[in-house]
Amino acid sequence: MLKAQLQHTKILQEIAHHHEQEGQLEAQLKQLLNRPQESPDITTEPLSQTPVHYTAAELVDRTRQLNPDVRAKSEMVNRESAQVELAHKEFRPDFSLGYMYQNTDRKFRDYYMLTFSVRLPNRGRQKAELAEAEQNQERTKQELQSEIQRVLAEVQQQFVMVQTSEEQLKIYTDGLIPQANATFQAGLAAYQSNKQDFESLLSSFLDVLDLELDYQNKLVDHESAVARLERLTGVSLP
């Protein structure tokens, strides 16, 4: 009985710690949502497993198209490419043609003037500008490739996390938790008929409790990985 009271106190301590963490997260969420801290607390729903029907290759393809960081780097590459094209055009001579007419109110003959000019580029300066534009273009291309590799690696990591956690969740729901519950129920029946001591029954109850907590923690890991995949790929899951 003393061991049971000790475990009961430990559970109360864990509940109090949970309430502390919950209050801190509530404050962070209200800050992110721009809500007053004295506003009603945000009510959460029980977690449920989100299925992921995409393959790794499909998620990688979506990432290349929809990831905001990759798209931003791609726009920078396009901008630098336009600068290179503009630098090439600056090597061409600049021709201009002008025409002017002036009415002299019949005091003199009307005035007409046609002008034609050619501006030759400064090739030394243009070569320097072209070299700088090409260097910037190459730099942004390398940055884009590096960003793509970083994002794709993170997508692959989160996808593996989702798959692994799905397998582990199935082991919990189909094996560990039902087996632990069955052991506890059998022990409870044996204890009620004076065929098992209370310490063994308490141990089997703690096994059920620990497995339930492990299952919930693994479910949190799964849903967190799904949320990261949504952010990285730009798709809504499922």
Backbone hydrogen bonds, N-H to C=O, Kabsch-Sander energy under -0.5 kcal/mol:
donor,donor_aa,acceptor,acceptor_aa,energy
5,Q,1,M,-2.5
6,L,2,L,-2.2
7,Q,3,K,-2.5
8,H,4,A,-2.3
9,T,5,Q,-2.2
10,K,6,L,-2.2
11,I,7,Q,-2.3
12,L,8,H,-2.0
13,Q,9,T,-2.1
14,E,10,K,-2.2
15,I,11,I,-2.3
16,A,12,L,-2.2
17,H,13,Q,-2.3
18,H,14,E,-2.3
19,H,15,I,-2.3
20,E,16,A,-1.8
21,Q,17,H,-2.2
22,E,18,H,-2.6
23,G,19,H,-2.2
24,Q,20,E,-1.9
25,L,21,Q,-2.3
26,E,22,E,-2.2
27,A,23,G,-1.8
28,Q,24,Q,-1.9
29,L,25,L,-2.7
30,K,26,E,-2.4
31,Q,27,A,-1.8
32,L,28,Q,-2.4
33,L,29,L,-2.3
34,N,31,Q,-0.9
35,R,30,K,-3.1
39,S,36,P,-1.7
44,T,42,I,-0.5
53,H,51,P,-0.6
59,L,55,T,-2.1
60,V,56,A,-2.2
61,D,57,A,-2.2
62,R,58,E,-2.4
63,T,59,L,-2.1
64,R,60,V,-1.9
65,Q,61,D,-1.2
66,L,62,R,-3.0
67,N,63,T,-1.9
71,R,67,N,-2.4
72,A,68,P,-2.1
73,K,69,D,-2.1
74,S,70,V,-2.3
75,E,71,R,-2.1
76,M,72,A,-1.6
77,V,73,K,-2.0
78,N,74,S,-2.3
79,R,75,E,-2.2
80,E,76,M,-2.3
81,S,77,V,-2.3
82,A,78,N,-1.9
83,Q,79,R,-1.6
84,V,80,E,-1.8
85,E,81,S,-2.2
86,L,82,A,-2.2
87,A,83,Q,-2.2
88,H,84,V,-2.0
89,K,85,E,-1.8
90,E,86,L,-1.3
91,F,88,H,-1.4
92,R,89,K,-1.6
94,D,119,R,-2.6
95,F,93,P,-0.7
96,S,117,S,-2.3
98,G,115,T,-2.9
100,M,113,M,-2.7
102,Q,111,Y,-2.9
104,T,102,Q,-0.6
107,K,104,T,-1.8
111,Y,102,Q,-3.0
112,Y,110,D,-0.5
113,M,100,M,-2.5
115,T,98,G,-2.9
117,S,96,S,-2.6
119,R,94,D,-2.7
120,L,118,V,-0.6
123,R,121,P,-1.1
126,Q,122,N,-2.7
127,K,123,R,-2.4
128,A,124,G,-1.7
129,E,125,R,-2.3
130,L,126,Q,-2.5
131,A,127,K,-2.6
132,E,128,A,-2.1
133,A,129,E,-2.3
134,E,130,L,-2.7
135,Q,131,A,-2.1
136,N,132,E,-2.4
137,Q,133,A,-2.3
138,E,134,E,-2.4
139,R,135,Q,-2.3
140,T,136,N,-2.4
141,K,137,Q,-2.0
142,Q,138,E,-2.2
143,E,139,R,-2.4
144,L,140,T,-2.4
145,Q,141,K,-2.5
146,S,142,Q,-2.5
147,E,143,E,-2.4
148,I,144,L,-2.6
149,Q,145,Q,-2.4
150,R,146,S,-2.2
151,V,147,E,-2.7
152,L,148,I,-2.8
153,A,149,Q,-2.1
154,E,150,R,-2.0
155,V,151,V,-2.6
156,Q,152,L,-2.4
157,Q,153,A,-2.3
158,Q,154,E,-2.6
159,F,155,V,-2.4
160,V,156,Q,-2.3
161,M,157,Q,-2.2
162,V,158,Q,-2.3
163,Q,159,F,-2.5
164,T,160,V,-2.9
165,S,161,M,-2.5
166,E,162,V,-2.1
167,E,163,Q,-1.9
168,Q,164,T,-2.3
169,L,165,S,-2.8
170,K,166,E,-1.9
171,I,167,E,-1.8
172,Y,168,Q,-2.1
173,T,169,L,-2.7
174,D,170,K,-2.7
175,G,171,I,-1.7
176,L,171,I,-2.1
177,I,172,Y,-2.3
179,Q,175,G,-2.3
180,A,176,L,-2.6
181,N,177,I,-2.6
182,A,178,P,-2.5
183,T,179,Q,-2.3
184,F,180,A,-2.3
185,Q,181,N,-2.8
186,A,182,A,-2.3
187,G,183,T,-2.4
188,L,184,F,-2.7
189,A,185,Q,-2.2
190,A,186,A,-2.3
191,Y,187,G,-2.6
192,Q,188,L,-2.4
193,S,189,A,-1.2
194,N,191,Y,-1.7
195,K,190,A,-3.8
196,Q,190,A,-0.7
201,L,197,D,-1.4
202,L,198,F,-2.7
203,S,199,E,-2.1
204,S,200,S,-2.1
205,F,201,L,-1.9
206,L,202,L,-2.3
207,D,203,S,-1.7
208,V,204,S,-1.7
209,L,205,F,-2.2
210,D,206,L,-2.8
211,L,207,D,-2.2
212,E,208,V,-2.1
213,L,209,L,-2.1
214,D,210,D,-2.6
215,Y,211,L,-2.4
216,Q,212,E,-2.1
217,N,213,L,-2.3
218,K,214,D,-2.3
219,L,215,Y,-2.1
220,V,216,Q,-2.1
221,D,217,N,-2.0
222,H,218,K,-2.0
223,E,219,L,-2.5
224,S,220,V,-2.3
225,A,221,D,-2.0
226,V,222,H,-2.0
227,A,223,E,-2.3
228,R,224,S,-2.1
229,L,225,A,-2.1
230,E,226,V,-2.1
231,R,227,A,-1.9
232,L,228,R,-2.5
233,T,229,L,-2.8
234,G,230,E,-1.9
237,L,235,V,-0.5
